[in-house]
Amino acid sequence: MDRQLWQSYLDIGLQQHLWLDQFYTMAKTNDFDLCKQYV
């Protein structure tokens, strides 16, 4: 049970980290079409 809980926390953390990386890339770019993909 505890192991499963830790695994789900880890999965959520990884997903949030990936999303933050994508958001950072979007914020860094001036390409409007690329920004539009994320909205």
C-alpha distance matrix in Angstrom:
0.0 3.8 5.4 5.2 6.3 8.8 9.9 10.8 12.6 14.3 15.5 16.8 18.6 20.2 21.4 22.9 24.5 26.0 27.3 28.8 30.6 32.0 33.1 34.8 36.6 37.7 39.0 40.8 42.7 45.8 45.5 45.5 44.4 41.3 40.4 41.0 38.4 35.6 37.0
3.8 0.0 3.8 5.4 5.0 6.2 8.6 10.0 10.6 12.3 14.3 15.5 16.5 18.4 20.1 21.2 22.5 24.5 25.8 26.9 28.7 30.5 31.5 32.8 34.8 36.2 37.2 38.8 41.0 44.2 44.2 44.3 43.5 40.3 39.3 40.2 37.7 34.8 36.3
5.4 3.8 0.0 3.8 5.4 5.1 6.2 8.7 9.9 10.5 12.3 14.3 15.3 16.4 18.4 20.0 20.9 22.5 24.3 25.6 26.9 28.8 30.1 31.4 33.1 34.7 35.9 37.3 39.3 42.7 42.5 42.8 41.9 38.6 37.9 38.9 36.1 33.5 35.3
5.2 5.4 3.8 0.0 3.8 5.5 5.0 6.3 8.7 9.8 10.5 12.4 14.2 15.3 16.6 18.5 19.9 21.2 22.6 24.3 25.8 27.2 28.6 30.2 31.8 33.1 34.5 36.2 37.9 41.1 40.7 40.8 39.7 36.5 35.8 36.5 33.7 31.1 32.8
6.3 5.0 5.4 3.8 0.0 3.8 5.4 5.2 6.3 8.7 9.9 10.8 12.4 14.4 15.5 16.7 18.4 20.2 21.3 22.6 24.5 26.1 27.0 28.6 30.6 31.7 32.8 34.6 36.6 39.8 39.6 39.6 38.7 35.6 34.5 35.3 32.8 29.9 31.3
8.8 6.2 5.1 5.5 3.8 0.0 3.8 5.5 5.1 6.1 8.6 9.9 10.5 12.2 14.2 15.3 16.3 18.4 19.9 20.9 22.5 24.4 25.5 26.7 28.7 30.2 31.2 32.7 34.9 38.2 38.2 38.5 37.8 34.5 33.5 34.7 32.2 29.3 31.1
9.9 8.6 6.2 5.0 5.4 3.8 0.0 3.8 5.4 5.0 6.1 8.6 9.8 10.5 12.3 14.2 15.2 16.5 18.3 19.9 21.1 22.7 24.2 25.6 27.2 28.7 30.1 31.5 33.4 36.7 36.4 36.7 35.7 32.4 31.8 32.8 30.1 27.4 29.4
10.8 10.0 8.7 6.3 5.2 5.5 3.8 0.0 3.8 5.3 5.0 6.2 8.5 9.8 10.6 12.3 14.1 15.4 16.5 18.2 20.0 21.2 22.4 24.2 25.9 26.9 28.3 30.2 31.9 35.0 34.7 34.7 33.7 30.6 29.7 30.4 27.8 25.0 26.7
12.6 10.6 9.9 8.7 6.3 5.1 5.4 3.8 0.0 3.8 5.5 5.2 6.1 8.6 10.0 10.6 12.2 14.3 15.3 16.4 18.4 20.1 20.9 22.3 24.4 25.6 26.6 28.4 30.5 33.7 33.7 33.8 33.2 30.0 28.8 29.9 27.6 24.6 26.2
14.3 12.3 10.5 9.8 8.7 6.1 5.0 5.3 3.8 0.0 3.8 5.5 5.1 6.2 8.6 9.9 10.4 12.3 14.2 15.2 16.5 18.5 19.8 20.9 22.7 24.3 25.5 26.9 28.9 32.3 32.3 32.8 32.1 28.7 27.9 29.3 26.8 23.9 26.0
15.5 14.3 12.3 10.5 9.9 8.6 6.1 5.0 5.5 3.8 0.0 3.8 5.4 5.2 6.2 8.6 9.8 10.7 12.3 14.2 15.4 16.7 18.3 19.9 21.3 22.6 24.2 25.8 27.4 30.7 30.3 30.6 29.6 26.3 25.7 26.7 24.0 21.3 23.5
16.8 15.5 14.3 12.4 10.8 9.9 8.6 6.2 5.2 5.5 3.8 0.0 3.8 5.5 5.1 6.2 8.5 10.0 10.5 12.2 14.3 15.4 16.3 18.2 20.0 20.9 22.2 24.2 26.0 29.0 28.8 28.9 28.1 25.0 23.8 24.8 22.5 19.4 21.2
18.6 16.5 15.3 14.2 12.4 10.5 9.8 8.5 6.1 5.1 5.4 3.8 0.0 3.8 5.5 5.2 6.1 8.6 9.8 10.4 12.3 14.3 15.1 16.3 18.4 19.8 20.7 22.3 24.5 27.8 28.0 28.4 28.0 24.6 23.5 25.1 22.9 19.8 21.8
20.2 18.4 16.4 15.3 14.4 12.2 10.5 9.8 8.6 6.2 5.2 5.5 3.8 0.0 3.8 5.5 5.0 6.2 8.6 9.8 10.6 12.4 14.1 15.2 16.7 18.4 19.8 21.1 22.9 26.3 26.2 26.9 26.2 22.7 22.1 23.7 21.2 18.5 21.0
21.4 20.1 18.4 16.6 15.5 14.2 12.3 10.6 10.0 8.6 6.2 5.1 5.5 3.8 0.0 3.8 5.4 5.2 6.2 8.6 9.9 10.7 12.2 14.2 15.5 16.5 18.2 20.0 21.4 24.6 24.2 24.4 23.6 20.3 19.5 20.7 18.2 15.4 17.7
22.9 21.2 20.0 18.5 16.7 15.3 14.2 12.3 10.6 9.9 8.6 6.2 5.2 5.5 3.8 0.0 3.8 5.4 5.0 6.1 8.6 9.8 10.3 12.1 14.2 15.1 16.1 18.1 20.0 23.1 23.2 23.4 23.1 19.8 18.4 20.0 18.0 14.8 16.7
24.5 22.5 20.9 19.9 18.4 16.3 15.2 14.1 12.2 10.4 9.8 8.5 6.1 5.0 5.4 3.8 0.0 3.8 5.4 5.1 6.2 8.7 9.8 10.5 12.4 14.2 15.2 16.4 18.6 22.0 22.3 23.1 23.0 19.4 18.5 20.6 18.6 15.7 18.1
26.0 24.5 22.5 21.2 20.2 18.4 16.5 15.4 14.3 12.3 10.7 10.0 8.6 6.2 5.2 5.4 3.8 0.0 3.8 5.4 5.1 6.3 8.6 9.9 10.7 12.4 14.2 15.4 16.9 20.3 20.0 20.9 20.3 16.7 16.2 18.2 15.8 13.3 16.2
27.3 25.8 24.3 22.6 21.3 19.9 18.3 16.5 15.3 14.2 12.3 10.5 9.8 8.6 6.2 5.0 5.4 3.8 0.0 3.8 5.4 5.1 6.1 8.6 9.9 10.5 12.2 14.1 15.6 18.6 18.4 18.6 18.2 14.9 13.7 15.4 13.4 10.3 12.9
28.8 26.9 25.6 24.3 22.6 20.9 19.9 18.2 16.4 15.2 14.2 12.2 10.4 9.8 8.6 6.1 5.1 5.4 3.8 0.0 3.8 5.4 4.9 6.0 8.6 9.7 10.3 12.1 14.3 17.5 18.0 18.6 18.9 15.5 14.0 16.4 15.1 11.9 14.2
30.6 28.7 26.9 25.8 24.5 22.5 21.1 20.0 18.4 16.5 15.4 14.3 12.3 10.6 9.9 8.6 6.2 5.1 5.4 3.8 0.0 3.8 5.4 5.1 6.2 8.6 9.9 10.5 12.5 16.1 16.5 17.7 17.9 14.2 13.5 16.3 14.8 12.3 15.3
32.0 30.5 28.8 27.2 26.1 24.4 22.7 21.2 20.1 18.5 16.7 15.4 14.3 12.4 10.7 9.8 8.7 6.3 5.1 5.4 3.8 0.0 3.8 5.4 5.1 6.2 8.6 9.8 10.8 14.0 13.8 14.7 14.4 10.8 10.2 12.7 11.0 8.7 12.0
33.1 31.5 30.1 28.6 27.0 25.5 24.2 22.4 20.9 19.8 18.3 16.3 15.1 14.1 12.2 10.3 9.8 8.6 6.1 4.9 5.4 3.8 0.0 3.8 5.4 5.0 6.1 8.5 10.1 12.9 13.3 13.7 14.2 11.0 9.2 11.9 11.1 8.2 10.5
34.8 32.8 31.4 30.2 28.6 26.7 25.6 24.2 22.3 20.9 19.9 18.2 16.3 15.2 14.2 12.1 10.5 9.9 8.6 6.0 5.1 5.4 3.8 0.0 3.8 5.4 5.1 6.1 8.7 12.0 13.3 14.5 15.6 12.3 10.8 14.2 13.9 11.4 13.7
36.6 34.8 33.1 31.8 30.6 28.7 27.2 25.9 24.4 22.7 21.3 20.0 18.4 16.7 15.5 14.2 12.4 10.7 9.9 8.6 6.2 5.1 5.4 3.8 0.0 3.8 5.5 5.1 6.3 10.0 10.6 12.4 13.1 9.6 9.2 12.7 12.2 10.7 13.5
37.7 36.2 34.7 33.1 31.7 30.2 28.7 26.9 25.6 24.3 22.6 20.9 19.8 18.4 16.5 15.1 14.2 12.4 10.5 9.7 8.6 6.2 5.0 5.4 3.8 0.0 3.8 5.4 5.4 8.1 8.4 9.3 10.2 7.1 5.7 9.2 9.3 7.8 10.2
39.0 37.2 35.9 34.5 32.8 31.2 30.1 28.3 26.6 25.5 24.2 22.2 20.7 19.8 18.2 16.1 15.2 14.2 12.2 10.3 9.9 8.6 6.1 5.1 5.5 3.8 0.0 3.8 5.6 7.8 9.7 10.4 12.5 10.1 7.8 11.4 12.4 10.5 11.9
40.8 38.8 37.3 36.2 34.6 32.7 31.5 30.2 28.4 26.9 25.8 24.2 22.3 21.1 20.0 18.1 16.4 15.4 14.1 12.1 10.5 9.8 8.5 6.1 5.1 5.4 3.8 0.0 3.8 6.8 9.2 11.2 13.3 10.8 9.7 13.5 14.3 13.2 15.1
42.7 41.0 39.3 37.9 36.6 34.9 33.4 31.9 30.5 28.9 27.4 26.0 24.5 22.9 21.4 20.0 18.6 16.9 15.6 14.3 12.5 10.8 10.1 8.7 6.3 5.4 5.6 3.8 0.0 3.8 5.5 8.1 10.1 7.9 7.7 11.4 12.4 12.2 14.1
45.8 44.2 42.7 41.1 39.8 38.2 36.7 35.0 33.7 32.3 30.7 29.0 27.8 26.3 24.6 23.1 22.0 20.3 18.6 17.5 16.1 14.0 12.9 12.0 10.0 8.1 7.8 6.8 3.8 0.0 3.8 6.0 9.0 8.3 8.0 11.0 13.0 13.4 14.5
45.5 44.2 42.5 40.7 39.6 38.2 36.4 34.7 33.7 32.3 30.3 28.8 28.0 26.2 24.2 23.2 22.3 20.0 18.4 18.0 16.5 13.8 13.3 13.3 10.6 8.4 9.7 9.2 5.5 3.8 0.0 3.8 5.6 5.4 6.4 8.8 10.5 11.8 13.2
45.5 44.3 42.8 40.8 39.6 38.5 36.7 34.7 33.8 32.8 30.6 28.9 28.4 26.9 24.4 23.4 23.1 20.9 18.6 18.6 17.7 14.7 13.7 14.5 12.4 9.3 10.4 11.2 8.1 6.0 3.8 0.0 3.8 5.4 5.1 6.1 8.9 10.4 10.8
44.4 43.5 41.9 39.7 38.7 37.8 35.7 33.7 33.2 32.1 29.6 28.1 28.0 26.2 23.6 23.1 23.0 20.3 18.2 18.9 17.9 14.4 14.2 15.6 13.1 10.2 12.5 13.3 10.1 9.0 5.6 3.8 0.0 3.8 5.4 5.0 6.6 9.3 10.3
41.3 40.3 38.6 36.5 35.6 34.5 32.4 30.6 30.0 28.7 26.3 25.0 24.6 22.7 20.3 19.8 19.4 16.7 14.9 15.5 14.2 10.8 11.0 12.3 9.6 7.1 10.1 10.8 7.9 8.3 5.4 5.4 3.8 0.0 3.8 5.4 5.4 7.4 9.5
40.4 39.3 37.9 35.8 34.5 33.5 31.8 29.7 28.8 27.9 25.7 23.8 23.5 22.1 19.5 18.4 18.5 16.2 13.7 14.0 13.5 10.2 9.2 10.8 9.2 5.7 7.8 9.7 7.7 8.0 6.4 5.1 5.4 3.8 0.0 3.8 5.4 5.7 6.9
41.0 40.2 38.9 36.5 35.3 34.7 32.8 30.4 29.9 29.3 26.7 24.8 25.1 23.7 20.7 20.0 20.6 18.2 15.4 16.4 16.3 12.7 11.9 14.2 12.7 9.2 11.4 13.5 11.4 11.0 8.8 6.1 5.0 5.4 3.8 0.0 3.8 5.4 5.3
38.4 37.7 36.1 33.7 32.8 32.2 30.1 27.8 27.6 26.8 24.0 22.5 22.9 21.2 18.2 18.0 18.6 15.8 13.4 15.1 14.8 11.0 11.1 13.9 12.2 9.3 12.4 14.3 12.4 13.0 10.5 8.9 6.6 5.4 5.4 3.8 0.0 3.8 5.7
35.6 34.8 33.5 31.1 29.9 29.3 27.4 25.0 24.6 23.9 21.3 19.4 19.8 18.5 15.4 14.8 15.7 13.3 10.3 11.9 12.3 8.7 8.2 11.4 10.7 7.8 10.5 13.2 12.2 13.4 11.8 10.4 9.3 7.4 5.7 5.4 3.8 0.0 3.8
37.0 36.3 35.3 32.8 31.3 31.1 29.4 26.7 26.2 26.0 23.5 21.2 21.8 21.0 17.7 16.7 18.1 16.2 12.9 14.2 15.3 12.0 10.5 13.7 13.5 10.2 11.9 15.1 14.1 14.5 13.2 10.8 10.3 9.5 6.9 5.3 5.7 3.8 0.0
